[in-house]
Amino acid sequence: MTRLSIDHDYLIDILERLLKIPSPTGYTDTIVRFVTKELQRLGLEPELTRRGAIRAVRQGSRRKGARAIVSHLDTLGAQVKCLKDNGRLSVVPIGTWSSRFAESARVTIFTENGAYRGTILPLKASGHTFNEEIDTLPVSWENVEVRIDALSRDKADIERLGIEIGDIVSIDPQTEMIDNGFIISRHLDNKAGVAVMLAALKAMQDDKVKTPSDIHFLFTIAEEVGIGAASILTPDVASMVAVDNGTSAPGQNSDEFGVTVAMADQTGPFDYHLTKKLVDLCKENDIRFQKDVFKYYRSDSASALEAGADVRTALITFGVDASHGYERIHSHALRSLSELITAYVTSPIQIRRDFHVTSEGVKGFTRQPIDEAEQDLSPDVEDLDAAE
């Protein structure tokens, strides 16, 4: 089976709709409901964990050796740390991002009594008051505050509004779709990955394709704080491909066009055989790709492995400029990723040994090339060494 045709209009439309839903880690109920409803509309029957991670299984020819595709629904955000005497809010980040990108962001503060709008500003925000000091103020979360768009002259006013320590602060995405295919927005990490998965699923449903194994579509809710896919996998899953952002920046090989296949992140190399298979599928299906290594990066795959899941993992990404800031991507990469997912899930399973959690001996176990004398790795029926 070759790659499937992707509905580009659906891909862009669903991304726009996802970006409009606030979903900082810890405040993901609304987006969980939205994605669950969309999966149902596409013909699947999603299951939710207690906290709201989503698993939707599309049945294939067999349950054993299932393949999983995973993205995360949660985004960066902030949380109220202190009610200040000047009527403003001190905040701490949710996830890892710089206050440099938070300055001037429009926000929503979610309270038990309703929501308030506001702006994150430097402590010294007015040049008419502080002159050149606005340029020398250090960049840190201790040097920004939230100005609330309500009467809040002092701490007592904030308390009357019902704003409390711990309330979640969502950052506006400021989305802009350009006619040339560029997409600029906050939270493309990882709303774009979710849109890629849904577009691939739609293509599979539209073409009524059969897959050699069950496909688990997974959506996690706490990747930005390191939890991710720690508790969403079932023992049937043998391999998991994470869809997330790659960093197109100096010193990196990621690109805003095509698929960027991650070879390693800060937790180490991804599975040799699964990664090789994804690269081979790009070549066979004429999908533009490049490889990259990420030094300061982790994804849902890391959390799954750290939680003890014995699965092969890989990471495919869309190149993002200014990751965890005001990000930019191109729709070409999103379409390419969706195409690769469809090619992968419909491709033959080659490591049949992976049908079982453990097996006796090395019969059927994979091989990696060591030297020139071992380049002929043609497998027999029971000893399949190709990528899964």
Contacts in CASP RR format, 6 or more apart in sequence:
PFRMAT RR
TARGET T0000
AUTHOR 0000-0000-0000
METHOD contacts of the structure
MODEL  1
MTRLSIDHDYLIDILERLLKIPSPTGYTDTIVRFVTKELQRLGLEPELTR
RGAIRAVRQGSRRKGARAIVSHLDTLGAQVKCLKDNGRLSVVPIGTWSSR
FAESARVTIFTENGAYRGTILPLKASGHTFNEEIDTLPVSWENVEVRIDA
LSRDKADIERLGIEIGDIVSIDPQTEMIDNGFIISRHLDNKAGVAVMLAA
LKAMQDDKVKTPSDIHFLFTIAEEVGIGAASILTPDVASMVAVDNGTSAP
GQNSDEFGVTVAMADQTGPFDYHLTKKLVDLCKENDIRFQKDVFKYYRSD
SASALEAGADVRTALITFGVDASHGYERIHSHALRSLSELITAYVTSPIQ
IRRDFHVTSEGVKGFTRQPIDEAEQDLSPDVEDLDAAE
1 209 0 8 1.000
1 343 0 8 1.000
1 346 0 8 1.000
1 347 0 8 1.000
2 284 0 8 1.000
2 285 0 8 1.000
2 343 0 8 1.000
3 285 0 8 1.000
3 287 0 8 1.000
3 339 0 8 1.000
3 340 0 8 1.000
3 342 0 8 1.000
3 343 0 8 1.000
4 200 0 8 1.000
4 203 0 8 1.000
4 204 0 8 1.000
4 207 0 8 1.000
4 209 0 8 1.000
4 339 0 8 1.000
4 342 0 8 1.000
4 343 0 8 1.000
4 346 0 8 1.000
5 203 0 8 1.000
5 207 0 8 1.000
6 199 0 8 1.000
6 200 0 8 1.000
6 203 0 8 1.000
6 335 0 8 1.000
6 338 0 8 1.000
6 339 0 8 1.000
6 342 0 8 1.000
7 199 0 8 1.000
7 202 0 8 1.000
7 203 0 8 1.000
7 206 0 8 1.000
8 331 0 8 1.000
8 335 0 8 1.000
10 198 0 8 1.000
10 199 0 8 1.000
10 202 0 8 1.000
11 195 0 8 1.000
11 196 0 8 1.000
11 198 0 8 1.000
11 199 0 8 1.000
11 331 0 8 1.000
11 334 0 8 1.000
11 335 0 8 1.000
11 338 0 8 1.000
12 177 0 8 1.000
12 183 0 8 1.000
12 195 0 8 1.000
12 331 0 8 1.000
14 38 0 8 1.000
14 195 0 8 1.000
14 198 0 8 1.000
14 199 0 8 1.000
15 183 0 8 1.000
15 191 0 8 1.000
15 192 0 8 1.000
15 195 0 8 1.000
15 334 0 8 1.000
16 175 0 8 1.000
16 177 0 8 1.000
17 34 0 8 1.000
18 31 0 8 1.000
18 34 0 8 1.000
18 35 0 8 1.000
18 191 0 8 1.000
18 194 0 8 1.000
18 195 0 8 1.000
19 173 0 8 1.000
19 175 0 8 1.000
19 185 0 8 1.000
19 187 0 8 1.000
19 188 0 8 1.000
19 191 0 8 1.000
20 173 0 8 1.000
20 175 0 8 1.000
21 30 0 8 1.000
21 31 0 8 1.000
21 34 0 8 1.000
22 30 0 8 1.000
22 31 0 8 1.000
22 108 0 8 1.000
22 110 0 8 1.000
22 170 0 8 1.000
23 30 0 8 1.000
23 31 0 8 1.000
23 73 0 8 1.000
23 74 0 8 1.000
23 75 0 8 1.000
23 170 0 8 1.000
23 187 0 8 1.000
24 74 0 8 1.000
24 75 0 8 1.000
24 76 0 8 1.000
24 77 0 8 1.000
24 78 0 8 1.000
24 94 0 8 1.000
24 168 0 8 1.000
24 169 0 8 1.000
24 170 0 8 1.000
24 171 0 8 1.000
24 224 0 8 1.000
25 74 0 8 1.000
25 75 0 8 1.000
25 76 0 8 1.000
25 77 0 8 1.000
25 94 0 8 1.000
25 95 0 8 1.000
25 221 0 8 1.000
25 222 0 8 1.000
25 223 0 8 1.000
25 224 0 8 1.000
25 225 0 8 1.000
26 74 0 8 1.000
26 94 0 8 1.000
26 168 0 8 1.000
26 221 0 8 1.000
26 222 0 8 1.000
27 110 0 8 1.000
27 168 0 8 1.000
27 170 0 8 1.000
28 52 0 8 1.000
28 73 0 8 1.000
28 74 0 8 1.000
28 221 0 8 1.000
29 52 0 8 1.000
31 73 0 8 1.000
32 48 0 8 1.000
32 52 0 8 1.000
32 54 0 8 1.000
32 73 0 8 1.000
32 219 0 8 1.000
32 221 0 8 1.000
35 46 0 8 1.000
35 54 0 8 1.000
35 73 0 8 1.000
35 194 0 8 1.000
35 198 0 8 1.000
35 219 0 8 1.000
36 46 0 8 1.000
36 48 0 8 1.000
36 54 0 8 1.000
38 198 0 8 1.000
39 46 0 8 1.000
39 54 0 8 1.000
39 56 0 8 1.000
39 198 0 8 1.000
39 201 0 8 1.000
39 217 0 8 1.000
40 46 0 8 1.000
42 198 0 8 1.000
42 201 0 8 1.000
42 202 0 8 1.000
42 205 0 8 1.000
43 205 0 8 1.000
44 56 0 8 1.000
44 57 0 8 1.000
44 58 0 8 1.000
44 201 0 8 1.000
44 217 0 8 1.000
45 56 0 8 1.000
45 57 0 8 1.000
46 54 0 8 1.000
46 55 0 8 1.000
46 56 0 8 1.000
47 54 0 8 1.000
47 55 0 8 1.000
47 56 0 8 1.000
47 57 0 8 1.000
48 54 0 8 1.000
48 55 0 8 1.000
49 55 0 8 1.000
49 231 0 8 1.000
49 232 0 8 1.000
51 221 0 8 1.000
51 222 0 8 1.000
52 221 0 8 1.000
53 218 0 8 1.000
53 219 0 8 1.000
53 220 0 8 1.000
53 221 0 8 1.000
53 228 0 8 1.000
53 229 0 8 1.000
53 231 0 8 1.000
53 232 0 8 1.000
54 73 0 8 1.000
54 217 0 8 1.000
54 218 0 8 1.000
54 219 0 8 1.000
55 216 0 8 1.000
55 217 0 8 1.000
55 218 0 8 1.000
55 232 0 8 1.000
55 234 0 8 1.000
56 216 0 8 1.000
56 217 0 8 1.000
56 218 0 8 1.000
57 66 0 8 1.000
57 214 0 8 1.000
57 215 0 8 1.000
57 216 0 8 1.000
57 217 0 8 1.000
58 201 0 8 1.000
58 204 0 8 1.000
58 211 0 8 1.000
58 214 0 8 1.000
58 215 0 8 1.000
58 217 0 8 1.000
59 214 0 8 1.000
60 210 0 8 1.000
60 211 0 8 1.000
60 212 0 8 1.000
60 213 0 8 1.000
60 214 0 8 1.000
60 215 0 8 1.000
61 210 0 8 1.000
61 211 0 8 1.000
61 212 0 8 1.000
61 213 0 8 1.000
62 212 0 8 1.000
62 213 0 8 1.000
62 214 0 8 1.000
62 355 0 8 1.000
63 213 0 8 1.000
63 214 0 8 1.000
63 236 0 8 1.000
64 213 0 8 1.000
64 236 0 8 1.000
64 238 0 8 1.000
64 355 0 8 1.000
64 356 0 8 1.000
65 213 0 8 1.000
65 214 0 8 1.000
65 236 0 8 1.000
65 237 0 8 1.000
65 238 0 8 1.000
65 239 0 8 1.000
65 349 0 8 1.000
65 354 0 8 1.000
65 355 0 8 1.000
66 213 0 8 1.000
66 214 0 8 1.000
66 215 0 8 1.000
66 216 0 8 1.000
66 234 0 8 1.000
66 236 0 8 1.000
66 237 0 8 1.000
66 238 0 8 1.000
67 211 0 8 1.000
67 213 0 8 1.000
67 214 0 8 1.000
67 215 0 8 1.000
67 216 0 8 1.000
67 237 0 8 1.000
67 238 0 8 1.000
67 239 0 8 1.000
67 240 0 8 1.000
67 241 0 8 1.000
67 344 0 8 1.000
67 345 0 8 1.000
68 215 0 8 1.000
68 216 0 8 1.000
68 217 0 8 1.000
68 218 0 8 1.000
68 233 0 8 1.000
68 237 0 8 1.000
68 239 0 8 1.000
68 240 0 8 1.000
68 241 0 8 1.000
68 311 0 8 1.000
69 197 0 8 1.000
69 200 0 8 1.000
69 215 0 8 1.000
69 216 0 8 1.000
69 217 0 8 1.000
69 218 0 8 1.000
69 240 0 8 1.000
69 241 0 8 1.000
69 243 0 8 1.000
69 341 0 8 1.000
69 345 0 8 1.000
70 218 0 8 1.000
70 219 0 8 1.000
70 220 0 8 1.000
70 229 0 8 1.000
70 232 0 8 1.000
70 240 0 8 1.000
70 241 0 8 1.000
70 242 0 8 1.000
70 243 0 8 1.000
70 300 0 8 1.000
70 301 0 8 1.000
71 190 0 8 1.000
71 193 0 8 1.000
71 194 0 8 1.000
71 196 0 8 1.000
71 197 0 8 1.000
71 218 0 8 1.000
71 219 0 8 1.000
71 220 0 8 1.000
71 242 0 8 1.000
71 243 0 8 1.000
71 244 0 8 1.000
71 300 0 8 1.000
72 190 0 8 1.000
72 194 0 8 1.000
72 219 0 8 1.000
72 220 0 8 1.000
72 221 0 8 1.000
72 222 0 8 1.000
72 223 0 8 1.000
72 224 0 8 1.000
72 228 0 8 1.000
72 244 0 8 1.000
72 300 0 8 1.000
73 190 0 8 1.000
73 194 0 8 1.000
73 219 0 8 1.000
73 220 0 8 1.000
73 221 0 8 1.000
74 220 0 8 1.000
74 221 0 8 1.000
74 222 0 8 1.000
74 223 0 8 1.000
74 224 0 8 1.000
74 225 0 8 1.000
75 171 0 8 1.000
75 186 0 8 1.000
75 187 0 8 1.000
75 189 0 8 1.000
75 190 0 8 1.000
75 191 0 8 1.000
75 224 0 8 1.000
76 93 0 8 1.000
76 94 0 8 1.000
76 95 0 8 1.000
76 96 0 8 1.000
76 97 0 8 1.000
76 171 0 8 1.000
76 186 0 8 1.000
76 187 0 8 1.000
76 189 0 8 1.000
76 224 0 8 1.000
76 324 0 8 1.000
77 93 0 8 1.000
77 94 0 8 1.000
77 95 0 8 1.000
77 97 0 8 1.000
77 168 0 8 1.000
77 169 0 8 1.000
77 170 0 8 1.000
77 171 0 8 1.000
78 91 0 8 1.000
78 92 0 8 1.000
78 93 0 8 1.000
78 94 0 8 1.000
78 102 0 8 1.000
78 107 0 8 1.000
78 120 0 8 1.000
78 146 0 8 1.000
78 168 0 8 1.000
78 169 0 8 1.000
78 171 0 8 1.000
79 91 0 8 1.000
79 92 0 8 1.000
79 93 0 8 1.000
79 94 0 8 1.000
79 166 0 8 1.000
79 167 0 8 1.000
79 168 0 8 1.000
79 169 0 8 1.000
80 89 0 8 1.000
80 90 0 8 1.000
80 91 0 8 1.000
80 109 0 8 1.000
80 146 0 8 1.000
80 163 0 8 1.000
80 164 0 8 1.000
80 165 0 8 1.000
80 166 0 8 1.000
80 167 0 8 1.000
80 169 0 8 1.000
81 89 0 8 1.000
81 90 0 8 1.000
81 91 0 8 1.000
81 92 0 8 1.000
81 165 0 8 1.000
81 166 0 8 1.000
82 89 0 8 1.000
82 90 0 8 1.000
82 165 0 8 1.000
83 89 0 8 1.000
83 90 0 8 1.000
83 155 0 8 1.000
83 158 0 8 1.000
83 159 0 8 1.000
83 163 0 8 1.000
83 164 0 8 1.000
83 165 0 8 1.000
84 90 0 8 1.000
84 145 0 8 1.000
84 155 0 8 1.000
84 158 0 8 1.000
85 154 0 8 1.000
85 155 0 8 1.000
86 145 0 8 1.000
86 153 0 8 1.000
86 154 0 8 1.000
87 148 0 8 1.000
87 152 0 8 1.000
87 153 0 8 1.000
87 154 0 8 1.000
87 155 0 8 1.000
87 157 0 8 1.000
87 158 0 8 1.000
88 145 0 8 1.000
88 146 0 8 1.000
88 147 0 8 1.000
88 148 0 8 1.000
88 152 0 8 1.000
89 109 0 8 1.000
89 145 0 8 1.000
89 146 0 8 1.000
89 148 0 8 1.000
89 158 0 8 1.000
89 163 0 8 1.000
89 169 0 8 1.000
90 142 0 8 1.000
90 145 0 8 1.000
90 146 0 8 1.000
91 120 0 8 1.000
91 141 0 8 1.000
91 144 0 8 1.000
91 145 0 8 1.000
91 146 0 8 1.000
91 169 0 8 1.000
92 141 0 8 1.000
93 99 0 8 1.000
93 102 0 8 1.000
93 141 0 8 1.000
94 168 0 8 1.000
94 224 0 8 1.000
94 225 0 8 1.000
95 224 0 8 1.000
95 225 0 8 1.000
96 224 0 8 1.000
96 324 0 8 1.000
97 324 0 8 1.000
97 325 0 8 1.000
98 139 0 8 1.000
98 324 0 8 1.000
98 325 0 8 1.000
99 120 0 8 1.000
99 139 0 8 1.000
99 140 0 8 1.000
99 141 0 8 1.000
99 143 0 8 1.000
99 144 0 8 1.000
100 139 0 8 1.000
101 322 0 8 1.000
101 324 0 8 1.000
101 325 0 8 1.000
101 326 0 8 1.000
102 120 0 8 1.000
102 141 0 8 1.000
102 144 0 8 1.000
102 171 0 8 1.000
103 120 0 8 1.000
103 121 0 8 1.000
103 122 0 8 1.000
103 144 0 8 1.000
104 119 0 8 1.000
104 120 0 8 1.000
104 121 0 8 1.000
105 119 0 8 1.000
105 120 0 8 1.000
105 171 0 8 1.000
105 172 0 8 1.000
105 174 0 8 1.000
105 186 0 8 1.000
106 117 0 8 1.000
106 118 0 8 1.000
106 119 0 8 1.000
106 171 0 8 1.000
106 172 0 8 1.000
106 174 0 8 1.000
107 117 0 8 1.000
107 118 0 8 1.000
107 119 0 8 1.000
107 120 0 8 1.000
107 146 0 8 1.000
107 169 0 8 1.000
107 170 0 8 1.000
107 171 0 8 1.000
107 172 0 8 1.000
108 115 0 8 1.000
108 116 0 8 1.000
108 117 0 8 1.000
108 118 0 8 1.000
108 169 0 8 1.000
108 170 0 8 1.000
108 172 0 8 1.000
109 115 0 8 1.000
109 116 0 8 1.000
109 117 0 8 1.000
109 118 0 8 1.000
109 146 0 8 1.000
109 148 0 8 1.000
109 163 0 8 1.000
109 167 0 8 1.000
109 168 0 8 1.000
109 169 0 8 1.000
110 167 0 8 1.000
110 168 0 8 1.000
110 169 0 8 1.000
110 170 0 8 1.000
111 161 0 8 1.000
111 162 0 8 1.000
111 163 0 8 1.000
111 164 0 8 1.000
111 167 0 8 1.000
112 162 0 8 1.000
112 164 0 8 1.000
113 161 0 8 1.000
113 162 0 8 1.000
116 148 0 8 1.000
116 149 0 8 1.000
116 150 0 8 1.000
116 161 0 8 1.000
116 163 0 8 1.000
117 148 0 8 1.000
117 149 0 8 1.000
118 146 0 8 1.000
118 147 0 8 1.000
118 148 0 8 1.000
118 149 0 8 1.000
119 146 0 8 1.000
119 147 0 8 1.000
119 149 0 8 1.000
120 144 0 8 1.000
120 145 0 8 1.000
120 146 0 8 1.000
120 147 0 8 1.000
120 171 0 8 1.000
121 144 0 8 1.000
121 145 0 8 1.000
121 146 0 8 1.000
121 147 0 8 1.000
122 134 0 8 1.000
122 137 0 8 1.000
122 143 0 8 1.000
122 144 0 8 1.000
123 137 0 8 1.000
123 143 0 8 1.000
123 144 0 8 1.000
123 145 0 8 1.000
124 130 0 8 1.000
124 133 0 8 1.000
124 134 0 8 1.000
124 137 0 8 1.000
125 134 0 8 1.000
126 134 0 8 1.000
127 133 0 8 1.000
127 134 0 8 1.000
137 143 0 8 1.000
146 169 0 8 1.000
148 158 0 8 1.000
148 161 0 8 1.000
148 163 0 8 1.000
150 161 0 8 1.000
151 157 0 8 1.000
152 158 0 8 1.000
152 161 0 8 1.000
171 186 0 8 1.000
171 187 0 8 1.000
172 186 0 8 1.000
173 185 0 8 1.000
173 186 0 8 1.000
173 187 0 8 1.000
174 184 0 8 1.000
174 185 0 8 1.000
174 186 0 8 1.000
174 326 0 8 1.000
175 183 0 8 1.000
175 184 0 8 1.000
175 185 0 8 1.000
175 186 0 8 1.000
176 183 0 8 1.000
176 184 0 8 1.000
176 185 0 8 1.000
177 183 0 8 1.000
178 184 0 8 1.000
181 330 0 8 1.000
181 331 0 8 1.000
181 332 0 8 1.000
182 256 0 8 1.000
182 328 0 8 1.000
182 329 0 8 1.000
182 330 0 8 1.000
182 331 0 8 1.000
183 192 0 8 1.000
183 328 0 8 1.000
183 329 0 8 1.000
183 330 0 8 1.000
183 331 0 8 1.000
184 326 0 8 1.000
184 327 0 8 1.000
184 328 0 8 1.000
185 191 0 8 1.000
185 326 0 8 1.000
185 327 0 8 1.000
186 325 0 8 1.000
186 326 0 8 1.000
186 327 0 8 1.000
187 327 0 8 1.000
188 245 0 8 1.000
188 318 0 8 1.000
188 320 0 8 1.000
188 327 0 8 1.000
188 328 0 8 1.000
188 329 0 8 1.000
189 244 0 8 1.000
189 245 0 8 1.000
189 320 0 8 1.000
189 323 0 8 1.000
189 324 0 8 1.000
189 327 0 8 1.000
190 223 0 8 1.000
190 243 0 8 1.000
190 244 0 8 1.000
190 245 0 8 1.000
192 245 0 8 1.000
192 318 0 8 1.000
192 329 0 8 1.000
192 334 0 8 1.000
193 243 0 8 1.000
193 244 0 8 1.000
193 245 0 8 1.000
193 318 0 8 1.000
193 334 0 8 1.000
193 337 0 8 1.000
194 219 0 8 1.000
195 334 0 8 1.000
196 243 0 8 1.000
196 318 0 8 1.000
196 334 0 8 1.000
196 337 0 8 1.000
196 338 0 8 1.000
196 341 0 8 1.000
197 217 0 8 1.000
197 219 0 8 1.000
197 243 0 8 1.000
197 338 0 8 1.000
197 341 0 8 1.000
199 334 0 8 1.000
199 335 0 8 1.000
199 338 0 8 1.000
200 337 0 8 1.000
200 338 0 8 1.000
200 339 0 8 1.000
200 341 0 8 1.000
200 342 0 8 1.000
200 345 0 8 1.000
201 217 0 8 1.000
203 338 0 8 1.000
203 342 0 8 1.000
204 211 0 8 1.000
204 215 0 8 1.000
204 342 0 8 1.000
204 345 0 8 1.000
204 346 0 8 1.000
209 342 0 8 1.000
209 346 0 8 1.000
210 346 0 8 1.000
211 345 0 8 1.000
211 346 0 8 1.000
212 346 0 8 1.000
212 347 0 8 1.000
212 348 0 8 1.000
212 349 0 8 1.000
213 349 0 8 1.000
214 236 0 8 1.000
215 345 0 8 1.000
216 233 0 8 1.000
216 234 0 8 1.000
216 236 0 8 1.000
216 237 0 8 1.000
218 229 0 8 1.000
218 232 0 8 1.000
218 233 0 8 1.000
218 240 0 8 1.000
218 300 0 8 1.000
220 227 0 8 1.000
220 228 0 8 1.000
220 229 0 8 1.000
220 232 0 8 1.000
220 300 0 8 1.000
220 303 0 8 1.000
221 228 0 8 1.000
222 228 0 8 1.000
223 229 0 8 1.000
223 244 0 8 1.000
223 299 0 8 1.000
223 300 0 8 1.000
223 303 0 8 1.000
226 298 0 8 1.000
226 302 0 8 1.000
226 303 0 8 1.000
227 303 0 8 1.000
228 300 0 8 1.000
228 303 0 8 1.000
228 304 0 8 1.000
229 240 0 8 1.000
229 242 0 8 1.000
229 300 0 8 1.000
229 301 0 8 1.000
229 303 0 8 1.000
229 304 0 8 1.000
229 307 0 8 1.000
229 309 0 8 1.000
230 303 0 8 1.000
230 304 0 8 1.000
230 306 0 8 1.000
230 307 0 8 1.000
231 307 0 8 1.000
232 304 0 8 1.000
233 240 0 8 1.000
233 304 0 8 1.000
233 309 0 8 1.000
233 311 0 8 1.000
235 357 0 8 1.000
237 309 0 8 1.000
237 311 0 8 1.000
238 311 0 8 1.000
238 312 0 8 1.000
238 351 0 8 1.000
238 354 0 8 1.000
238 355 0 8 1.000
238 388 0 8 1.000
239 271 0 8 1.000
239 274 0 8 1.000
239 311 0 8 1.000
239 312 0 8 1.000
239 313 0 8 1.000
239 314 0 8 1.000
239 354 0 8 1.000
239 388 0 8 1.000
240 300 0 8 1.000
240 301 0 8 1.000
240 304 0 8 1.000
240 309 0 8 1.000
240 311 0 8 1.000
240 312 0 8 1.000
240 313 0 8 1.000
240 314 0 8 1.000
241 274 0 8 1.000
241 278 0 8 1.000
241 313 0 8 1.000
241 314 0 8 1.000
241 315 0 8 1.000
241 316 0 8 1.000
241 341 0 8 1.000
241 344 0 8 1.000
242 299 0 8 1.000
242 300 0 8 1.000
242 301 0 8 1.000
242 313 0 8 1.000
242 314 0 8 1.000
242 315 0 8 1.000
242 316 0 8 1.000
243 315 0 8 1.000
243 316 0 8 1.000
243 317 0 8 1.000
243 337 0 8 1.000
243 341 0 8 1.000
244 299 0 8 1.000
244 300 0 8 1.000
244 315 0 8 1.000
244 317 0 8 1.000
245 317 0 8 1.000
245 318 0 8 1.000
245 319 0 8 1.000
245 320 0 8 1.000
245 323 0 8 1.000
245 327 0 8 1.000
245 329 0 8 1.000
246 252 0 8 1.000
246 254 0 8 1.000
246 260 0 8 1.000
246 262 0 8 1.000
246 292 0 8 1.000
246 294 0 8 1.000
246 297 0 8 1.000
246 317 0 8 1.000
246 318 0 8 1.000
246 319 0 8 1.000
246 320 0 8 1.000
246 323 0 8 1.000
247 254 0 8 1.000
247 292 0 8 1.000
247 294 0 8 1.000
247 297 0 8 1.000
247 319 0 8 1.000
247 320 0 8 1.000
247 323 0 8 1.000
248 254 0 8 1.000
248 255 0 8 1.000
248 256 0 8 1.000
248 260 0 8 1.000
248 319 0 8 1.000
248 320 0 8 1.000
248 321 0 8 1.000
249 321 0 8 1.000
249 323 0 8 1.000
252 292 0 8 1.000
252 294 0 8 1.000
253 260 0 8 1.000
253 290 0 8 1.000
253 291 0 8 1.000
253 292 0 8 1.000
253 293 0 8 1.000
254 260 0 8 1.000
254 290 0 8 1.000
254 292 0 8 1.000
254 317 0 8 1.000
254 319 0 8 1.000
254 320 0 8 1.000
255 290 0 8 1.000
255 319 0 8 1.000
255 333 0 8 1.000
256 318 0 8 1.000
256 319 0 8 1.000
256 320 0 8 1.000
256 321 0 8 1.000
256 328 0 8 1.000
256 329 0 8 1.000
256 330 0 8 1.000
256 332 0 8 1.000
256 333 0 8 1.000
257 288 0 8 1.000
257 330 0 8 1.000
257 332 0 8 1.000
257 333 0 8 1.000
257 336 0 8 1.000
258 287 0 8 1.000
258 288 0 8 1.000
258 289 0 8 1.000
258 290 0 8 1.000
258 318 0 8 1.000
258 332 0 8 1.000
258 333 0 8 1.000
258 336 0 8 1.000
258 337 0 8 1.000
259 282 0 8 1.000
259 287 0 8 1.000
259 288 0 8 1.000
259 289 0 8 1.000
259 290 0 8 1.000
259 316 0 8 1.000
259 317 0 8 1.000
259 318 0 8 1.000
259 333 0 8 1.000
259 336 0 8 1.000
259 337 0 8 1.000
259 340 0 8 1.000
260 289 0 8 1.000
260 290 0 8 1.000
260 291 0 8 1.000
260 292 0 8 1.000
260 316 0 8 1.000
260 317 0 8 1.000
260 318 0 8 1.000
260 319 0 8 1.000
260 333 0 8 1.000
261 275 0 8 1.000
261 278 0 8 1.000
261 279 0 8 1.000
261 282 0 8 1.000
261 289 0 8 1.000
261 290 0 8 1.000
261 291 0 8 1.000
261 292 0 8 1.000
261 314 0 8 1.000
261 315 0 8 1.000
261 316 0 8 1.000
261 317 0 8 1.000
262 270 0 8 1.000
262 275 0 8 1.000
262 291 0 8 1.000
262 292 0 8 1.000
262 293 0 8 1.000
262 294 0 8 1.000
262 297 0 8 1.000
262 299 0 8 1.000
262 314 0 8 1.000
262 315 0 8 1.000
262 316 0 8 1.000
262 317 0 8 1.000
263 269 0 8 1.000
263 270 0 8 1.000
263 275 0 8 1.000
263 291 0 8 1.000
263 292 0 8 1.000
263 293 0 8 1.000
264 270 0 8 1.000
264 293 0 8 1.000
264 294 0 8 1.000
265 293 0 8 1.000
265 294 0 8 1.000
265 295 0 8 1.000
265 297 0 8 1.000
265 298 0 8 1.000
265 299 0 8 1.000
265 302 0 8 1.000
265 315 0 8 1.000
266 294 0 8 1.000
266 295 0 8 1.000
266 296 0 8 1.000
266 297 0 8 1.000
266 298 0 8 1.000
267 298 0 8 1.000
267 302 0 8 1.000
267 305 0 8 1.000
267 306 0 8 1.000
270 301 0 8 1.000
270 313 0 8 1.000
270 314 0 8 1.000
270 315 0 8 1.000
271 312 0 8 1.000
271 313 0 8 1.000
271 314 0 8 1.000
272 366 0 8 1.000
272 368 0 8 1.000
272 387 0 8 1.000
273 312 0 8 1.000
273 351 0 8 1.000
273 366 0 8 1.000
273 385 0 8 1.000
273 386 0 8 1.000
273 387 0 8 1.000
273 388 0 8 1.000
274 312 0 8 1.000
274 313 0 8 1.000
274 314 0 8 1.000
274 387 0 8 1.000
274 388 0 8 1.000
275 314 0 8 1.000
275 387 0 8 1.000
276 386 0 8 1.000
276 387 0 8 1.000
277 344 0 8 1.000
277 347 0 8 1.000
277 350 0 8 1.000
277 386 0 8 1.000
277 387 0 8 1.000
277 388 0 8 1.000
278 314 0 8 1.000
278 316 0 8 1.000
278 340 0 8 1.000
278 344 0 8 1.000
278 387 0 8 1.000
279 289 0 8 1.000
279 291 0 8 1.000
280 387 0 8 1.000
281 287 0 8 1.000
281 340 0 8 1.000
281 343 0 8 1.000
281 344 0 8 1.000
281 347 0 8 1.000
282 288 0 8 1.000
282 289 0 8 1.000
282 340 0 8 1.000
283 289 0 8 1.000
284 343 0 8 1.000
285 339 0 8 1.000
285 340 0 8 1.000
285 343 0 8 1.000
287 336 0 8 1.000
287 339 0 8 1.000
287 340 0 8 1.000
287 343 0 8 1.000
288 332 0 8 1.000
288 336 0 8 1.000
289 336 0 8 1.000
289 340 0 8 1.000
292 317 0 8 1.000
299 315 0 8 1.000
301 313 0 8 1.000
301 314 0 8 1.000
301 315 0 8 1.000
304 311 0 8 1.000
304 313 0 8 1.000
305 311 0 8 1.000
305 313 0 8 1.000
310 357 0 8 1.000
312 354 0 8 1.000
312 388 0 8 1.000
316 337 0 8 1.000
316 340 0 8 1.000
316 341 0 8 1.000
317 337 0 8 1.000
318 329 0 8 1.000
318 330 0 8 1.000
318 333 0 8 1.000
318 334 0 8 1.000
318 337 0 8 1.000
319 329 0 8 1.000
319 333 0 8 1.000
320 327 0 8 1.000
320 328 0 8 1.000
320 329 0 8 1.000
321 327 0 8 1.000
321 328 0 8 1.000
321 329 0 8 1.000
322 328 0 8 1.000
349 388 0 8 1.000
350 379 0 8 1.000
350 384 0 8 1.000
350 386 0 8 1.000
350 387 0 8 1.000
350 388 0 8 1.000
351 364 0 8 1.000
351 366 0 8 1.000
351 384 0 8 1.000
351 385 0 8 1.000
351 386 0 8 1.000
351 387 0 8 1.000
351 388 0 8 1.000
352 364 0 8 1.000
352 382 0 8 1.000
352 384 0 8 1.000
353 359 0 8 1.000
353 363 0 8 1.000
353 364 0 8 1.000
353 365 0 8 1.000
353 366 0 8 1.000
353 384 0 8 1.000
354 388 0 8 1.000
359 365 0 8 1.000
363 382 0 8 1.000
363 383 0 8 1.000
364 379 0 8 1.000
364 382 0 8 1.000
364 383 0 8 1.000
364 384 0 8 1.000
365 383 0 8 1.000
366 384 0 8 1.000
366 385 0 8 1.000
367 374 0 8 1.000
367 377 0 8 1.000
367 379 0 8 1.000
367 383 0 8 1.000
367 385 0 8 1.000
368 385 0 8 1.000
369 375 0 8 1.000
369 377 0 8 1.000
377 385 0 8 1.000
379 385 0 8 1.000
379 386 0 8 1.000
END
